[in-house]
């Protein structure tokens, strides 16, 4: 039945704060939610994005997946507000059991209203609370369908308190704009952001674990040599810190990953992370560190410091600075200023002058310099950018492709002549270098650096021409001259080119094709590698990657 105000039956024991329900808010408080950023736990289809519940129109609506509990829709008011009234204009698919919650940081939520007897139509609720974020959290559907709102209205007034010391750059806020001229996929920003949230939630279900107790969280790696590898943990830390605000559990998961990092130190440098753990969560294979994982762990800690501050359970900034210093000491070649393969390689061994191009994360070097104040990182960034340009022009002039591994870094760096660490294709664009278009272009889109832009555009121009603008023709691996190695389609190979496409003003159609290819590709639950790469590419493509 249709009604003017919500029933308060069944509230006893659910709320510590007494509530009254009135049809009108206090006169001083206005509608503050229209047009604000909105995210949701799911959407039924792309035609029912969360932004449609705050667009001021009762002809459009948000709808969640059908038949699934719980579900939520969250509004970011942009700054802290006192909240006096919430109005829910339900479509046929309504919430019978739901809560209205507020939060200062998008992570810790406070109930300001709760019911188990919702009956749809319009719920006009007088509440008392404050926060930057307001959420409808549904745990019981009133129909077999999902949850659907024509409009979700919040009334209140800004307090001038900002984010209340909470999440500083919540996902979807776009507080860190990209360089001028950078493309994004065609479509509304809210719809694009929601696609990332949807993919993230599936990734989280597939790979985020709490095994072996001890307060640990881990990212499981079913396609690696061991169930837990440092690279996966690094991906997880960067992802969860970036998704804060969209995921109310982000900080809790991040802190569990931090505890894992602390409790699994490298046997060589305890400020680094041991590279591999077994099913019993014990470090194996010597317990030494791997550069790729350590780079992302340090970057994730810097993101967390900017997001949540460092006065909680863990001092993220202190941990980050120790990790950065440890990378410099034991994972950076002091002569070449190029990254080594791990802390296990030392002067005189056969690997000391070998580097892996997928570790060359230029935006990370910028963040390390900013956080530490150490000018060494400027020299490190320049050294890696110089080699990217030189390798492209000398060994891949027609393609811009980089090899998995570079040898002879102390003399004249060149692609590996064959297997030097992992595979006969160590000198080709293979399962490591497939990430380089994303890593190079991440710096290009955020910094606008001319060297990174040129390198990314070279890659983009070649792959767009090679495939005739069809992402389905991106192969699994190439020789540096562009000769295909294997057939098939893999997210680890096609997704990274989307970030390179963002750097070219003439590649809108190509970017859209790559974006749509990603949307059509489900999470591969057997490959943390491909799924984690695609997720991070989608984060960048949506405009949500930022450098701390």
Backbone torsions as a table, in degrees:
resi	resn	phi	psi	omega
1	UNK	NA	155.8	180.0
2	UNK	-91.3	144.1	-175.7
3	UNK	-147.3	169.0	-178.8
4	UNK	-95.6	-30.9	-177.8
5	UNK	-142.7	157.5	-173.8
6	UNK	-80.1	147.4	175.2
7	UNK	-74.1	144.6	177.4
8	UNK	-104.5	10.1	178.2
9	UNK	-61.9	142.1	176.6
10	UNK	83.7	8.4	-177.8
11	UNK	-84.3	-17.0	-176.2
12	UNK	-57.9	131.2	179.7
13	UNK	85.2	-12.8	-178.3
14	UNK	-93.1	-26.0	-176.2
15	UNK	-126.6	133.3	172.9
16	UNK	-81.1	-21.8	-175.8
17	UNK	-101.0	119.6	178.7
18	UNK	-65.4	140.7	-178.3
19	UNK	-125.5	151.1	168.6
20	UNK	-123.0	153.7	-179.3
21	UNK	-118.0	120.9	-177.7
22	UNK	-130.7	149.7	-178.1
23	UNK	-73.4	-15.8	-177.0
24	UNK	-125.9	140.4	175.0
25	UNK	-81.8	171.9	175.6
26	UNK	-60.6	142.6	-172.6
27	UNK	-58.7	-30.4	-174.9
28	UNK	-74.7	-18.3	-174.3
29	UNK	-95.6	134.0	-179.1
30	UNK	-111.0	175.3	176.4
31	UNK	-72.2	120.8	-173.0
32	UNK	-118.5	3.1	-172.6
33	UNK	-103.0	-18.0	-174.9
34	UNK	-60.8	127.8	177.3
35	UNK	79.1	1.2	-179.6
36	UNK	-79.7	163.5	-179.7
37	UNK	-65.8	133.1	179.6
38	UNK	-131.6	140.1	174.5
39	UNK	-132.1	163.7	-177.6
40	UNK	-146.2	160.6	179.1
41	UNK	-67.1	-27.4	178.2
42	UNK	-166.3	168.2	170.1
43	UNK	-133.0	146.7	178.0
44	UNK	-62.6	-49.3	171.2
45	UNK	-147.6	173.0	-180.0
46	UNK	-64.5	-14.6	178.9
47	UNK	-77.6	-6.5	-175.5
48	UNK	-127.7	50.8	-178.3
49	UNK	-70.1	159.5	-176.8
50	UNK	-64.7	-27.7	178.3
51	UNK	-61.5	-21.2	-179.5
52	UNK	-74.3	-13.0	176.3
53	UNK	-87.5	-5.6	179.6
54	UNK	-128.4	23.4	-176.7
55	UNK	-94.4	2.0	178.1
56	UNK	78.9	8.0	-177.9
57	UNK	-118.6	131.8	176.4
58	UNK	-90.0	11.5	175.6
59	UNK	-99.5	-4.9	179.3
60	UNK	-128.9	157.3	-173.1
61	UNK	-153.6	158.2	166.4
62	UNK	-91.7	142.2	174.1
63	UNK	-140.5	135.0	179.4
64	UNK	-86.6	174.4	172.0
65	UNK	-57.1	145.4	-179.2
66	UNK	-80.5	140.9	171.2
67	UNK	75.9	17.5	-175.7
68	UNK	-127.5	129.7	171.8
69	UNK	-122.6	150.2	-8.5
70	UNK	-81.4	167.7	174.3
71	UNK	-141.4	154.9	179.7
72	UNK	-148.0	157.2	170.4
73	UNK	-132.7	135.1	-172.7
74	UNK	-128.5	138.3	177.8
75	UNK	-111.3	132.5	173.6
76	UNK	-99.9	110.4	-178.9
77	UNK	-77.1	-8.1	176.2
78	UNK	88.7	-18.8	178.8
79	UNK	-162.9	165.8	-179.0
80	UNK	-66.4	137.3	179.2
81	UNK	-133.8	149.8	160.4
82	UNK	-79.6	138.9	-175.9
83	UNK	-115.9	122.7	-177.1
84	UNK	-116.8	-16.5	-175.2
85	UNK	-155.0	139.7	174.1
86	UNK	-132.0	131.9	-179.2
87	UNK	-122.4	124.3	179.6
88	UNK	-113.5	117.4	177.9
89	UNK	-102.4	94.4	-174.0
90	UNK	-76.2	142.4	164.8
91	UNK	-81.3	-173.0	-179.1
92	UNK	-54.7	-38.8	179.1
93	UNK	-82.2	101.1	-172.8
94	UNK	-116.9	170.9	176.4
95	UNK	-96.1	125.7	174.0
96	UNK	-87.1	-43.3	177.8
97	UNK	-118.6	115.6	-178.7
98	UNK	-156.3	166.8	176.5
99	UNK	-128.0	151.7	165.3
100	UNK	-104.5	127.4	-174.4
101	UNK	-129.0	150.3	174.0
102	UNK	-122.2	157.6	-179.2
103	UNK	-153.9	143.9	175.0
104	UNK	-82.6	-27.7	-170.7
105	UNK	-125.2	1.1	-178.2
106	UNK	77.3	5.2	-178.7
107	UNK	-120.2	-46.3	-179.8
108	UNK	-102.5	123.9	-171.5
109	UNK	-114.9	145.5	177.3
110	UNK	-121.4	128.0	177.0
111	UNK	-72.3	129.6	171.3
112	UNK	-114.5	-6.6	175.8
113	UNK	-161.9	145.9	176.6
114	UNK	-153.9	142.1	177.9
115	UNK	-146.0	152.0	171.8
116	UNK	-117.9	7.2	-174.0
117	UNK	-127.6	26.9	178.2
118	UNK	-60.2	142.3	-179.3
119	UNK	-131.5	22.5	171.5
120	UNK	86.0	-160.0	-177.2
121	UNK	64.2	-126.7	-177.5
122	UNK	-117.3	124.3	174.6
123	UNK	-105.9	113.0	180.0
124	UNK	-110.4	105.1	-166.0
125	UNK	-113.0	129.8	169.4
126	UNK	-93.1	124.3	-175.6
127	UNK	-131.2	174.6	176.1
128	UNK	-139.1	113.4	-179.1
129	UNK	-171.7	-175.0	178.0
130	UNK	-153.4	157.6	177.7
131	UNK	157.8	167.4	174.3
132	UNK	-85.7	-28.3	-175.3
133	UNK	-116.6	142.5	175.8
134	UNK	-129.8	134.9	-173.6
135	UNK	-135.3	139.1	164.5
136	UNK	-96.0	118.8	-177.8
137	UNK	-115.4	104.6	-175.8
138	UNK	-96.0	130.1	178.7
139	UNK	-116.9	-8.8	178.5
140	UNK	-146.4	116.6	-178.5
141	UNK	-77.7	147.9	176.9
142	UNK	-88.5	-7.9	-179.8
143	UNK	-138.9	170.7	176.3
144	UNK	-70.8	-8.3	-175.9
145	UNK	-80.2	-131.3	178.5
146	UNK	-120.6	-139.2	171.6
147	UNK	-118.3	138.5	-178.8
148	UNK	-147.8	130.8	-179.4
149	UNK	-124.9	127.1	170.8
150	UNK	-65.9	-46.1	178.6
151	UNK	-145.5	144.1	175.3
152	UNK	-123.5	104.8	-174.3
153	UNK	-109.7	135.7	176.5
154	UNK	-121.9	132.7	179.7
155	UNK	-116.6	139.3	179.7
156	UNK	174.7	-155.0	-178.6
157	UNK	-151.4	141.5	178.3
158	UNK	-66.1	144.6	-180.0
159	UNK	-99.9	-11.1	-176.8
160	UNK	80.1	10.0	-176.4
161	UNK	-93.8	3.2	179.3
162	UNK	60.8	-139.7	-176.1
163	UNK	-86.1	6.9	176.3
164	UNK	65.2	25.4	-179.1
165	UNK	77.9	11.0	-177.4
166	UNK	-92.5	-141.3	-177.0
167	UNK	-65.4	120.1	-173.8
168	UNK	-80.6	-35.1	-178.4
169	UNK	-129.6	72.0	-177.8
170	UNK	-63.0	145.4	178.6
171	UNK	-55.6	134.6	-179.6
172	UNK	90.9	-4.9	-179.4
173	UNK	-81.5	-27.3	178.4
174	UNK	53.7	44.1	179.2
175	UNK	-80.4	-10.1	-179.1
176	UNK	-119.0	84.3	-175.1
177	UNK	-67.1	153.1	178.7
178	UNK	-79.0	173.9	177.1
179	UNK	-63.3	159.5	-179.0
180	UNK	-61.5	140.4	174.1
181	UNK	85.6	0.0	-179.4
182	UNK	-77.4	134.1	-178.8
183	UNK	-81.1	161.4	166.3
184	UNK	-136.8	162.1	178.8
185	UNK	-59.2	149.0	179.0
186	UNK	-67.6	137.1	178.3
187	UNK	135.5	171.3	179.2
188	UNK	-69.9	145.4	-178.8
189	UNK	-60.6	-40.0	-178.9
190	UNK	-62.3	-41.0	-180.0
191	UNK	-67.9	-39.3	178.6
192	UNK	-65.0	-46.2	178.6
193	UNK	-59.4	-40.2	-177.7
194	UNK	-64.6	-34.8	177.1
195	UNK	-61.7	-37.3	178.1
196	UNK	-68.1	-43.9	178.7
197	UNK	-60.1	-42.6	179.4
198	UNK	-60.4	-45.7	-178.9
199	UNK	-67.0	-40.9	178.7
200	UNK	-58.9	-44.8	-178.6
201	UNK	-61.6	-37.2	177.4
202	UNK	-71.4	-40.2	175.6
203	UNK	-60.4	-44.2	-178.7
204	UNK	-61.0	-44.4	178.0
205	UNK	-61.8	-38.0	-175.7
206	UNK	-75.8	-34.2	-166.2
207	UNK	-126.0	-18.2	-178.5
208	UNK	-84.4	125.8	-174.4
209	UNK	-130.2	160.4	170.6
210	UNK	-129.3	74.0	-177.8
211	UNK	-101.7	152.8	174.6
212	UNK	70.5	8.1	175.5
213	UNK	67.6	-147.9	176.2
214	UNK	63.4	15.7	-179.2
215	UNK	74.4	12.0	-177.7
216	UNK	-81.6	144.7	160.4
217	UNK	-114.0	147.4	175.6
218	UNK	-138.7	155.7	167.6
219	UNK	-100.3	117.9	-176.9
220	UNK	-79.8	147.4	-174.3
221	UNK	-127.5	78.7	-175.7
222	UNK	-64.3	-20.3	-178.0
223	UNK	-100.2	9.8	178.1
224	UNK	-103.6	175.7	-179.9
225	UNK	-68.2	-22.8	-179.7
226	UNK	-136.0	156.5	-175.1
227	UNK	-65.2	-22.9	178.6
228	UNK	-133.7	125.2	178.4
229	UNK	-129.7	152.0	-174.3
230	UNK	-60.7	-37.3	179.3
231	UNK	-55.9	-43.5	-179.9
232	UNK	-66.3	-40.1	179.2
233	UNK	-65.3	-39.1	176.9
234	UNK	-62.4	-45.1	175.8
235	UNK	-56.1	-45.5	-177.2
236	UNK	-61.9	-39.7	-179.3
237	UNK	-67.7	-42.4	178.3
238	UNK	-64.8	-44.3	-177.2
239	UNK	-65.1	-50.0	-175.0
240	UNK	-66.9	-36.5	176.8
241	UNK	-65.8	-35.0	179.5
242	UNK	-73.9	-34.2	-176.8
243	UNK	-84.0	2.1	177.3
244	UNK	-55.4	137.3	-175.3
245	UNK	102.0	-43.7	174.5
246	UNK	-83.5	-31.0	179.6
247	UNK	-113.5	113.0	-179.7
248	UNK	-64.7	-16.1	179.8
249	UNK	-94.8	3.7	-171.0
250	UNK	-56.6	-47.2	-176.7
251	UNK	-67.5	-39.4	179.3
252	UNK	-63.4	-43.3	177.7
253	UNK	-64.8	-44.8	-179.3
254	UNK	-58.9	-45.0	-179.0
255	UNK	-64.3	-33.6	175.4
256	UNK	-66.8	-34.8	175.1
257	UNK	-70.0	-36.0	175.8
258	UNK	-63.1	-44.4	179.1
259	UNK	-61.5	-39.7	176.0
260	UNK	-59.3	-46.1	179.8
261	UNK	-60.0	-44.8	-179.0
262	UNK	-65.9	-39.3	-175.2
263	UNK	-84.5	-3.8	178.0
264	UNK	-128.5	64.1	-177.5
265	UNK	-73.5	152.8	172.1
266	UNK	-62.9	141.3	178.1
267	UNK	-70.0	-15.7	-178.8
268	UNK	-94.9	-46.7	176.8
269	UNK	-132.9	107.4	-173.1
270	UNK	-65.3	-9.1	175.5
271	UNK	-86.2	-2.0	174.9
272	UNK	-106.6	171.0	-176.8
273	UNK	-99.9	131.5	173.9
274	UNK	-61.5	140.0	-166.0
275	UNK	-76.1	-28.1	-171.2
276	UNK	-143.2	140.3	176.2
277	UNK	-132.4	151.6	-178.3
278	UNK	-93.9	-171.8	-176.7
279	UNK	-64.7	-22.2	176.7
280	UNK	-90.2	9.4	178.1
281	UNK	65.7	29.3	176.9
282	UNK	-103.7	137.5	178.2
283	UNK	-66.3	140.7	-176.2
284	UNK	-132.2	177.1	177.8
285	UNK	57.4	40.1	176.6
286	UNK	91.5	-17.1	175.9
287	UNK	67.5	25.4	179.3
288	UNK	-90.0	177.7	-172.4
289	UNK	-97.9	159.0	176.1
290	UNK	-122.2	132.0	-171.6
291	UNK	-61.2	-41.9	-176.0
292	UNK	-60.2	-47.3	177.8
293	UNK	-62.9	-42.6	-177.9
294	UNK	-64.8	-35.9	177.6
295	UNK	-59.7	-45.1	-178.9
296	UNK	-74.5	-34.0	176.4
297	UNK	-59.5	-47.8	180.0
298	UNK	-62.6	-42.2	179.7
299	UNK	-65.1	-42.2	178.3
300	UNK	-61.3	-39.9	177.8
301	UNK	-63.9	-37.3	176.6
302	UNK	-66.5	-40.5	175.7
303	UNK	-59.7	-44.5	-178.3
304	UNK	-63.0	-39.6	177.7
305	UNK	-60.6	-41.7	179.0
306	UNK	-71.9	-34.7	-178.3
307	UNK	-71.4	-51.1	-167.2
308	UNK	-119.2	-5.5	-173.6
309	UNK	79.1	174.5	-173.6
310	UNK	-122.3	29.9	-178.4
311	UNK	-106.6	8.8	-179.7
312	UNK	-91.3	-144.3	-178.1
313	UNK	-57.4	-39.8	-178.2
314	UNK	-122.3	140.4	173.9
315	UNK	-87.3	88.9	-174.8
316	UNK	-59.1	-40.4	-176.6
317	UNK	-64.7	-44.0	179.7
318	UNK	-64.1	-43.9	178.0
319	UNK	-62.0	-40.3	179.9
320	UNK	-63.9	-46.3	-178.2
321	UNK	-63.9	-37.9	176.5
322	UNK	-65.7	-39.7	-179.7
323	UNK	-67.2	-42.2	178.9
324	UNK	-63.0	-43.7	178.7
325	UNK	-63.5	-36.0	179.6
326	UNK	-70.3	-37.6	174.8
327	UNK	-60.4	-46.0	179.5
328	UNK	-60.4	-41.4	-175.8
329	UNK	-71.8	-43.7	-167.9
330	UNK	-122.5	-3.5	179.3
331	UNK	-126.0	8.2	177.9
332	UNK	-120.7	130.2	176.0
333	UNK	-75.1	118.0	-173.6
334	UNK	-69.5	-19.8	-179.1
335	UNK	-84.1	-50.1	-175.4
336	UNK	-87.1	-18.7	-173.6
337	UNK	63.0	21.5	174.5
338	UNK	-105.2	149.0	-178.9
339	UNK	-67.3	141.9	172.0
340	UNK	-86.1	178.0	-178.4
341	UNK	-77.6	-25.9	179.8
342	UNK	-179.6	177.3	-179.5
343	UNK	-74.0	-8.7	-178.6
344	UNK	-80.0	-15.0	179.6
345	UNK	-89.7	129.7	-177.7
346	UNK	-134.1	166.1	-176.1
347	UNK	-53.0	130.2	178.7
348	UNK	100.4	-17.9	178.3
349	UNK	-86.3	167.3	-172.7
350	UNK	-71.3	-10.9	-176.9
351	UNK	-103.6	-2.6	-170.0
352	UNK	-63.4	-30.2	179.9
353	UNK	-112.8	39.6	172.6
354	UNK	-119.4	140.2	178.6
355	UNK	-135.8	150.8	-179.1
356	UNK	-104.9	121.1	-171.8
357	UNK	-65.0	-27.3	-179.6
358	UNK	-71.3	-12.1	175.1
359	UNK	-83.3	-8.3	-172.3
360	UNK	-82.2	76.3	-172.9
361	UNK	-96.5	92.1	-170.4
362	UNK	-64.8	-38.2	178.6
363	UNK	-65.7	-30.3	176.1
364	UNK	-65.5	-42.2	178.5
365	UNK	-59.6	-40.2	178.0
366	UNK	-62.5	-42.7	-179.7
367	UNK	-66.2	-39.0	179.0
368	UNK	-64.3	-40.5	178.5
369	UNK	-63.1	-44.5	-177.2
370	UNK	-65.6	-42.2	-175.7
371	UNK	-74.4	-40.5	-173.7
372	UNK	-91.3	-23.9	-174.0
373	UNK	73.9	6.5	-176.7
374	UNK	-86.2	115.9	-177.3
375	UNK	-69.5	-11.4	174.8
376	UNK	-54.1	-35.3	-176.7
377	UNK	-70.0	-24.2	171.5
378	UNK	-65.7	-44.0	178.7
379	UNK	-66.1	-37.3	178.2
380	UNK	-64.2	-45.5	178.7
381	UNK	-60.5	-46.4	-179.8
382	UNK	-61.8	-41.7	-179.6
383	UNK	-61.5	-42.7	-178.8
384	UNK	-71.5	-40.9	177.9
385	UNK	-64.3	-37.7	178.1
386	UNK	-61.5	-43.6	-179.3
387	UNK	-70.3	-34.9	175.6
388	UNK	-59.0	-48.6	-178.9
389	UNK	-64.5	-42.7	-177.1
390	UNK	-68.4	-41.7	178.3
391	UNK	-63.5	-41.3	178.5
392	UNK	-62.2	-46.4	-175.0
393	UNK	-74.8	-32.0	-175.0
394	UNK	-88.6	-39.1	-172.0
395	UNK	-115.4	-9.6	-177.7
396	UNK	-148.1	51.4	-174.5
397	UNK	-63.2	-27.7	-179.2
398	UNK	-92.4	-11.4	-174.0
399	UNK	-125.0	-34.0	-173.8
400	UNK	80.1	3.6	-176.8
401	UNK	-70.9	145.6	176.2
402	UNK	-107.7	153.1	177.5
403	UNK	-83.0	161.4	174.8
404	UNK	-57.8	-47.0	-175.5
405	UNK	-130.5	145.3	177.7
406	UNK	-116.2	132.1	-179.4
407	UNK	-111.3	172.1	177.6
408	UNK	54.5	42.8	-176.7
409	UNK	-68.2	-13.9	179.5
410	UNK	-87.5	-11.0	179.9
411	UNK	-121.9	-94.4	176.2
412	UNK	-119.4	97.6	-176.5
413	UNK	-57.3	139.0	-178.9
414	UNK	-151.0	162.2	177.1
415	UNK	-60.7	145.9	177.5
416	UNK	-54.1	136.0	-177.3
417	UNK	-75.3	-9.2	-178.0
418	UNK	176.0	-148.4	-179.5
419	UNK	-73.3	119.2	175.4
420	UNK	-117.8	-16.9	179.6
421	UNK	-146.3	-49.5	-169.0
422	UNK	-120.6	-38.2	-162.6
423	UNK	-158.0	153.5	174.4
424	UNK	-58.5	-20.0	178.7
425	UNK	-94.7	23.4	179.7
426	UNK	-59.4	-22.8	178.9
427	UNK	-96.4	8.5	-178.5
428	UNK	-112.3	174.8	175.4
429	UNK	-83.1	96.2	-168.1
430	UNK	-132.3	-144.3	-167.6
431	UNK	-74.3	-7.1	170.9
432	UNK	-99.3	-54.1	-175.8
433	UNK	-66.1	-16.4	178.5
434	UNK	-55.4	-20.2	-179.4
435	UNK	-85.6	-11.3	-171.5
436	UNK	-65.3	-34.3	176.3
437	UNK	-60.0	-37.3	177.1
438	UNK	-69.2	-47.6	-176.9
439	UNK	-65.0	-43.0	178.6
440	UNK	-65.8	-47.0	-175.0
441	UNK	-73.0	-24.9	173.8
442	UNK	-56.7	-40.2	176.9
443	UNK	-71.9	-38.4	-178.4
444	UNK	-61.5	-45.1	-175.0
445	UNK	-73.7	-31.2	-177.5
446	UNK	-87.3	-33.9	-176.0
447	UNK	-103.5	-24.6	-173.7
448	UNK	71.1	14.8	-177.9
449	UNK	-59.5	131.7	-174.1
450	UNK	-63.9	-37.5	-179.2
451	UNK	-67.8	-44.3	178.3
452	UNK	-66.7	-39.7	177.5
453	UNK	-60.8	-44.8	-178.8
454	UNK	-62.6	-43.0	-179.6
455	UNK	-65.7	-42.3	180.0
456	UNK	-66.6	-41.0	-178.5
457	UNK	-67.8	-32.0	177.1
458	UNK	-64.0	-45.4	177.0
459	UNK	-62.6	-43.6	-178.2
460	UNK	-64.3	-44.5	-179.1
461	UNK	-60.5	-42.5	-178.1
462	UNK	-67.3	-49.4	-174.1
463	UNK	-68.7	-33.9	178.3
464	UNK	-64.4	-42.3	178.2
465	UNK	-70.4	-43.7	-178.3
466	UNK	-56.4	-40.1	-175.0
467	UNK	-97.2	-3.1	-175.7
468	UNK	63.5	26.8	179.4
469	UNK	78.6	16.0	-179.9
470	UNK	-112.2	106.1	-178.1
471	UNK	-60.0	-23.8	179.7
472	UNK	-66.4	-14.3	-179.5
473	UNK	-95.7	3.8	175.1
474	UNK	-73.3	119.7	-173.5
475	UNK	-84.7	175.2	174.3
476	UNK	-94.5	90.2	175.7
477	UNK	92.4	146.9	178.6
478	UNK	-144.3	148.3	162.5
479	UNK	-68.3	162.4	-175.9
480	UNK	-66.2	-18.1	176.4
481	UNK	-86.2	1.7	177.2
482	UNK	98.1	0.1	177.6
483	UNK	-71.3	128.6	-177.6
484	UNK	-66.5	140.2	177.7
485	UNK	-94.9	-47.9	-176.9
486	UNK	-140.4	153.7	178.3
487	UNK	-89.2	176.2	-179.8
488	UNK	106.7	-178.1	-179.0
489	UNK	-136.9	130.0	-175.8
490	UNK	-141.8	131.7	-177.2
491	UNK	-57.1	-34.2	-179.8
492	UNK	-62.3	-22.6	-179.5
493	UNK	-99.6	-39.4	-176.2
494	UNK	-86.9	-33.9	-175.5
495	UNK	-62.0	-45.8	-176.4
496	UNK	-57.1	-26.8	-180.0
497	UNK	-68.0	-17.1	178.6
498	UNK	-65.4	-36.7	179.6
499	UNK	-70.3	-38.3	175.0
500	UNK	-61.9	-38.5	179.8
501	UNK	-62.8	-30.5	179.9
502	UNK	-61.6	-22.4	-174.8
503	UNK	-84.5	-8.2	-175.5
504	UNK	-111.4	112.1	-178.3
505	UNK	-58.6	-19.7	-179.9
506	UNK	-93.2	12.6	-173.4
507	UNK	-116.0	28.3	-178.7
508	UNK	-60.3	-47.1	-179.0
509	UNK	-63.6	-38.8	178.7
510	UNK	-66.4	-43.1	176.4
511	UNK	-60.9	-44.6	179.5
512	UNK	-61.5	-39.0	178.8
513	UNK	-64.4	-41.3	178.0
514	UNK	-67.0	-41.8	177.4
515	UNK	-60.4	-46.4	-179.8
516	UNK	-66.0	-33.0	174.8
517	UNK	-62.6	-41.5	177.8
518	UNK	-65.6	-42.6	-179.8
519	UNK	-63.0	-30.0	-178.8
520	UNK	-85.4	-3.6	-177.1
521	UNK	-103.7	112.9	-179.8
522	UNK	-69.8	160.8	175.3
523	UNK	-60.5	124.4	175.5
524	UNK	-83.0	100.2	-174.6
525	UNK	-68.8	-9.6	176.3
526	UNK	-94.5	0.2	-176.5
527	UNK	-138.9	94.8	172.9
528	UNK	-59.4	-30.5	-174.7
529	UNK	-63.7	-59.2	-178.5
530	UNK	-65.5	-43.0	-177.8
531	UNK	-65.1	-40.3	-179.3
532	UNK	-70.3	-35.4	176.7
533	UNK	-66.9	-47.0	-179.8
534	UNK	-61.4	-41.7	179.3
535	UNK	-59.4	-45.9	-178.6
536	UNK	-69.5	-32.5	173.2
537	UNK	-64.6	-43.0	179.0
538	UNK	-63.6	-37.2	176.4
539	UNK	-59.9	-46.3	178.9
540	UNK	-66.5	-47.1	-177.4
541	UNK	-59.9	-31.0	-179.3
542	UNK	-80.5	-6.1	179.7
543	UNK	91.0	18.0	-174.2
544	UNK	-109.7	5.3	174.8
545	UNK	-84.8	137.1	178.8
546	UNK	-146.7	156.5	-175.3
547	UNK	-105.1	120.2	-177.9
548	UNK	-71.0	NA	NA
